[in-house]
Amino acid sequence: MLVVIAIIAILAALLLPVLSTAKGKANRIACMNHLKQLAAAWQMYSADFGGRLVENWPQRAQSNSWVMGNMTNAVEATNAALLRQGELFPYASQAAVYHCPADPSRSAGQPRVRSFSMNSWMGSRYMETGQNEKEFRTFVRDSEVSAASPAALWVITDEHENSIDDGWFLVTMNDSKPFASFPATRHQHGYVLNFADGHADHYKLRDPNTTPSVQVSYLNSDWLKLKQVTTLR
């Protein structure tokens, strides 16, 4: 009997990491599918509005953005009604699509309703008002995106639970604040993002210093990789 119990314990120890990896992969695939749905919604919105991209503003600047609700506010973070007020909701009308299945964050004991944020260079000219940022392009029409290569520009990403607030993911191309908005680390220490052509990808964080708890260098390889697909000069 003791031998049998020992064998079972050994098998369990061997199987648990495999099961954990399989669950992690399944969550990543589900997250990518959600982002693909949001990418399709983003494209449909533009088609219906004469090529105008859905608006994307920091919450303090404008109210008519692609999504509403601040995830640092305990009331708003669990309020799915705020998702319905976003401009994109008629095209992605299932609240679950805005949430990553692997996102563990909770507010007031309830799961947050949103895990994703949009590239700050998409949907408004807001970034052009920043110091030393005017040499880079913002995108408010699909023709501007098409001219810059849709497959090489990300739109919406999986944001870290300690960083996410409004639906606007800040990327400072002038390196003034590397990872001011921080990508998720819940997918095998990586994050998922979609692109303007509709595909989604998984970016592994390679630099051991890429964590929300430290000030990331502007030479950080993960930061440079994200910048490469954010906008163009």
C-alpha positions in Angstrom: 0.0 0.0 0.0 2.8 2.5 0.9 4.5 1.7 -2.4 1.2 2.4 -4.3 0.7 5.7 -2.5 4.3 6.7 -3.2 3.8 6.0 -6.9 0.6 8.0 -7.0 2.4 10.9 -5.3 5.2 10.8 -7.8 2.8 10.7 -10.8 0.8 13.6 -9.3 4.0 15.6 -8.9 4.9 14.9 -12.6 1.4 15.7 -13.9 0.7 18.9 -12.0 3.2 21.1 -13.9 1.9 19.6 -17.2 -1.7 20.4 -16.3 -0.7 23.9 -15.1 1.1 24.6 -18.5 -1.9 23.3 -20.4 -4.3 25.6 -18.5 -1.9 28.5 -19.0 -1.8 27.8 -22.8 -5.6 27.5 -22.9 -6.0 30.9 -21.2 -3.6 32.5 -23.6 -5.5 31.2 -26.6 -8.7 32.4 -25.1 -7.2 35.8 -24.4 -5.9 36.0 -28.0 -9.4 35.1 -29.3 -10.9 38.0 -27.3 -8.4 40.4 -28.7 -9.1 39.1 -32.3 -12.8 39.8 -31.7 -11.9 43.3 -30.5 -9.7 43.9 -33.6 -12.6 42.8 -35.8 -14.9 45.2 -33.9 -12.4 48.0 -34.3 -12.3 47.4 -38.1 -16.1 47.2 -38.4 -16.5 50.5 -36.5 -14.1 52.2 -39.0 -16.0 50.8 -42.0 -19.3 52.1 -40.6 -17.9 55.6 -39.9 -16.3 56.4 -43.2 -12.8 55.3 -42.2 -12.7 57.1 -38.9 -11.1 55.1 -36.1 -12.9 54.6 -32.8 -11.9 57.3 -30.4 -9.3 56.6 -27.7 -8.6 59.2 -25.0 -7.2 59.2 -21.5 -10.3 59.4 -19.3 -9.3 62.8 -17.9 -9.3 64.3 -21.4 -12.5 63.1 -23.1 -15.6 61.1 -22.4 -16.5 59.6 -25.7 -13.8 56.9 -25.9 -13.8 53.3 -27.2 -14.4 52.0 -23.6 -15.4 53.6 -20.3 -14.5 52.8 -16.7 -11.4 53.2 -14.6 -10.1 49.9 -13.1 -8.5 51.7 -10.1 -12.0 52.9 -9.1 -13.7 50.1 -7.0 -17.1 51.0 -8.3 -16.2 51.4 -11.9 -13.9 48.4 -12.0 -16.8 45.9 -11.6 -19.4 47.8 -13.5 -20.1 46.1 -16.8 -22.6 48.9 -17.7 -19.7 51.2 -18.3 -18.4 48.8 -21.0 -21.8 49.3 -22.8 -21.2 53.1 -22.8 -18.1 52.7 -24.9 -18.2 53.5 -28.6 -16.9 50.0 -29.5 -19.5 48.0 -27.6 -22.1 47.8 -30.4 -19.5 45.9 -32.4 -18.2 43.8 -29.5 -21.3 43.5 -27.3 -20.3 40.6 -25.0 -18.8 42.0 -21.8 -16.6 38.9 -21.4 -14.7 39.8 -24.5 -13.1 42.7 -22.6 -11.6 40.5 -20.0 -8.6 38.1 -20.1 -9.5 34.7 -18.6 -6.1 34.6 -16.8 -6.6 38.1 -15.2 -6.8 37.5 -11.4 -7.5 41.1 -10.5 -10.5 41.9 -8.2 -12.0 45.0 -6.8 -14.2 44.9 -3.7 -14.1 41.1 -3.9 -15.4 41.0 -7.5 -13.5 40.4 -10.7 -12.7 43.4 -12.7 -14.6 43.7 -16.0 -11.8 44.8 -18.2 -8.2 43.6 -18.8 -7.4 45.5 -22.0 -6.2 48.9 -23.1 -5.7 50.6 -26.4 -2.5 52.0 -28.0 -2.3 55.7 -27.0 -1.2 56.6 -30.6 -4.5 55.2 -32.0 -7.8 57.0 -32.0 -6.8 60.6 -31.3 -4.1 63.3 -31.8 -3.6 63.5 -28.1 0.0 62.2 -28.2 1.0 65.0 -30.6 0.6 67.5 -27.7 3.4 65.8 -25.7 6.9 67.2 -25.5 9.2 65.8 -28.2 6.5 63.5 -29.4 5.4 65.4 -32.5 7.9 63.6 -34.8 5.8 60.4 -34.4 2.5 59.7 -36.1 -0.9 59.4 -34.5 -3.7 57.5 -36.3 -7.3 58.6 -36.5 -8.3 57.2 -39.9 -7.8 53.8 -41.4 -6.1 55.3 -44.4 -3.3 56.5 -42.1 -2.9 53.0 -40.7 -3.0 51.4 -44.1 -0.2 53.7 -45.3 1.9 52.7 -42.3 1.5 48.9 -42.5 -1.5 47.5 -40.4 0.3 44.2 -39.6 3.1 46.1 -37.9 1.0 48.4 -35.6 -0.7 47.1 -32.4 -4.1 48.4 -31.3 -5.2 46.7 -28.1 -3.2 44.9 -25.5 -3.5 42.9 -22.3 -2.4 45.3 -19.5 -1.0 44.4 -16.1 -3.4 44.4 -13.2 -1.3 46.8 -11.2 -1.1 49.3 -14.1 -4.5 49.3 -15.7 -6.8 52.3 -15.1 -8.6 53.8 -18.1 -8.6 52.2 -21.6 -5.6 54.2 -22.8 -2.2 52.5 -22.8 0.5 55.1 -22.7 3.7 54.5 -24.8 6.1 57.4 -24.6 8.1 57.2 -27.8 10.5 59.8 -26.4 11.5 57.4 -23.6 10.4 59.8 -20.9 8.4 57.1 -19.1 9.3 53.6 -20.3 6.4 51.3 -19.5 4.3 54.0 -17.9 1.5 51.6 -18.7 2.7 48.1 -18.0 1.9 45.0 -20.1 0.5 41.9 -18.5 2.9 39.2 -17.3 0.3 36.5 -16.8 0.9 34.6 -20.0 4.1 32.7 -19.3 5.7 36.0 -18.3 4.3 37.7 -21.4 1.3 39.5 -22.8 -1.0 39.4 -25.8 -1.8 42.2 -28.2 -3.8 42.6 -31.4 -2.8 44.4 -34.6 -4.5 46.7 -37.1 -4.7 43.9 -39.7 -6.7 41.8 -37.2 -4.1 39.2 -36.0 -3.0 38.7 -32.4 0.4 37.8 -31.0 2.1 36.8 -27.8 5.1 38.8 -26.7 7.3 37.1 -24.1 9.1 39.4 -21.7 12.8 38.5 -22.0 14.6 41.0 -19.8 14.6 40.0 -16.1 14.3 43.7 -15.2 10.9 44.0 -17.0 8.7 44.1 -13.9 6.2 46.6 -12.6 8.2 47.0 -9.4 11.3 48.6 -10.9 12.1 51.6 -13.1 12.6 50.1 -16.6 15.5 51.5 -18.6 14.9 53.1 -22.0 17.4 50.5 -23.4 15.2 47.6 -22.1 14.7 45.1 -24.9 11.1 44.5 -24.1 10.4 48.2 -24.1 12.2 48.7 -27.5 10.2 45.8 -29.0 6.9 47.3 -28.0 7.9 50.7 -29.3 8.8 49.2 -32.7 5.1 48.2 -33.3 3.5 51.3 -31.6 3.9 54.0 -34.2 6.2 55.5 -36.9 8.1 58.7 -37.5 
